[in-house]
Amino acid sequence: MSDNVVEVRNLEFAWQAKLGNVLSIPTFDLARGERCFLRGPSGTGKTTLLSLLGGMVVPDSGTISVDGIDVGQLNGPRRDRFRADRIGYIFQMFNLIPYLSPLQNVLLPCRFSSQRLARIDGEPAAEASRLLSQLGLSTDIIHRRAAALSVGQQQRVAAARALIGKPAIVIADEPTSSLDSDARGSFIELLFDECQRNGTSVLFVSHDQALASHFDRSLDLAEINQVVSA
Amino acid sequence: MNVLSLAFASLANRKFTVLLTVAAIALSVALLIGVERLRDGARNGFSNTISGTDLIIGARTGQLQLLMYSVFRMGNATNNITWQSYQEIAADPQVEWTVPLSLGDSHRGYSVLGTSAEYFERYRYGRKQPLAFADGAQFDDLFDAVVGAEVAEKLGYKVGSEIVIAHGLGTSFAEHDDKPFVVAGILARTGTPVDRTVHVSLEAIEAIHVGWESGARDPGMNVTKDQAREMEFRPTSVTAFLVGVKSRLGIFKLQRAVNEYRAEPLLAIVPGVALQDLWRMLGVVEKALFAISVCVVITGLIGMLSAILTSLNERRREMAILRSCGARPWHVFALLIGEAFIVTLGGILLGLIILFGALIALRPWIEERFGLYMSLAAPGASEWMLMLIVLGAAIVIAVIPALLAYRNSLADGLTLRV
């Protein structure tokens, strides 16, 4: 297994052939444990790249390997399993299942991935509580309804959920855009602390250039994508 | 199991609509099983009413009408049979026994039946069970009466109570209050119209009508009880009579003979055949009832379907989050099927609670009012099968929203629509 968590080679992808390629990436690597900031205006294919990495869609040509697995070679159910086992996601907002408590939300990936469950040392619930308090949430909120939390609290719960069971990579799609600027910084630092413990890589997509300084590497999608957006 | 617990949490989040759906299904299931019980009760009630009697003979009328008034005490005889005809038929060599029935009077809404002492020996119900006395014995004195279990219970009669018989049926202002009867015996409960009958001797029917020949009391003709006991009463007619034959082969021969009787138009019916006819006629009603309750169940299930479908769009985000946490499309499919399963199962259980609650509360009333005995027994195989079919239908129906959600979740992937 290479030291890269993500290796993209000669990737071509179009949503519809007649509309032309959205992505054309000769090479893109993400090292194990590396924290990469990916920016770019909307509509340039950031979310498409994330979908490809998660195996929601497969490339038209080229290869994508994540954690040593060639995603394009997997069939649908296997890609689902691969995603559940190896990737933690954080989205922009409304990340939580409203009818589950924060604790149950954090434990959600363990319901669907036995690997994530197996990678937890000790009790899953204890690990979930640890992650929540690590991310700065007080223990009294963890049994409340998720919908009753503030947006900032919700994003921390979502981060804890992405981290549970030590996925190889955390993919975050504008997770801080609904937070105020003070909260953004602390959110990212807390996320990184936890990723560092487990050697989890982070691919963080945002158009907020101010956050780039927190990362090992900052990258504009236009630097790797040869498709020039109209 | 995981998905089912998720389904449960998701339903708990939508308590109000879910409870409404559960209630709709519960009511429909209660109705469905209730109608089943009613059918069983009615069927058993009918077929168990009379047994051991080979023929019922009355004035010529419809087969069902004769059955109705002679056995169920419903409706009126159009004509009586003369005592002479009765005597002649009773003397037929095929005949083993006869029991005369004389109807037409009532006591506080209950029919009064004039008959012979043999009635208590010959009348059989259910599986040829004879009548039994809960208290007292059959009539001895001219003014003795034997009351059915329900009459005694509802009117609080004991052996020795005095009762006055009204002239005619229903609530009548003309009462034979000059000649009260004394309760001599109380019959054990049978679950048949016998429970709702006051039995007196055939002679007593004649005796109370002395001085009533015009149909109302004739003031000039007053006969006291003691005088009456001294008189001899020869019945002039009976309403109908029950016949037992010596050999079963004789039944149809005798029936034909009676139906071709010269002196007056008579009708002989075989109770089993007539009961079957009656049941077949009621079977249409019964099937209609069943069809209606099936429709109600379908309505309940469509209600559930629409509730799930309505929720689908607002739950697309929920599904996408589940997918991002590793749920596979079939998990989304199973989640929706699981919800339908839980809702329907809850509805069925609540329906059973409602049904048994209603049965416990309404059974005495139904029994009293309609003479229908509804069983309180635990659901039988056919009832469990009905409930299983409801559950199965719910799951089949839920495939529609489950497939939609499955397709949505494949198409949406991880994109969260706000």
Chai-1 contact restraints between the chains, C-beta under 6 A:
chainA,res_idxA,chainB,res_idxB,connection_type,confidence,min_distance_angstrom,max_distance_angstrom,comment,restraint_id
A,M56,B,G413,contact,1.0,0.0,6.0,A-B,restraint_1
A,M56,B,L414,contact,1.0,0.0,6.0,A-B,restraint_2
A,D80,B,R328,contact,1.0,0.0,6.0,A-B,restraint_3
A,A84,B,G326,contact,1.0,0.0,6.0,A-B,restraint_4
A,Y89,B,S324,contact,1.0,0.0,6.0,A-B,restraint_5
A,F91,B,L416,contact,1.0,0.0,6.0,A-B,restraint_6
A,I97,B,E318,contact,1.0,0.0,6.0,A-B,restraint_7
A,I97,B,I321,contact,1.0,0.0,6.0,A-B,restraint_8
A,Y99,B,A9,contact,1.0,0.0,6.0,A-B,restraint_9
A,Y99,B,S10,contact,1.0,0.0,6.0,A-B,restraint_10
A,Y99,B,N13,contact,1.0,0.0,6.0,A-B,restraint_11
A,L100,B,A9,contact,1.0,0.0,6.0,A-B,restraint_12
A,L108,B,C325,contact,1.0,0.0,6.0,A-B,restraint_13
A,P109,B,C325,contact,1.0,0.0,6.0,A-B,restraint_14
A,P109,B,G326,contact,1.0,0.0,6.0,A-B,restraint_15
A,R111,B,N2,contact,1.0,0.0,6.0,A-B,restraint_16
A,F112,B,G326,contact,1.0,0.0,6.0,A-B,restraint_17
A,F112,B,A327,contact,1.0,0.0,6.0,A-B,restraint_18
A,S113,B,G326,contact,1.0,0.0,6.0,A-B,restraint_19
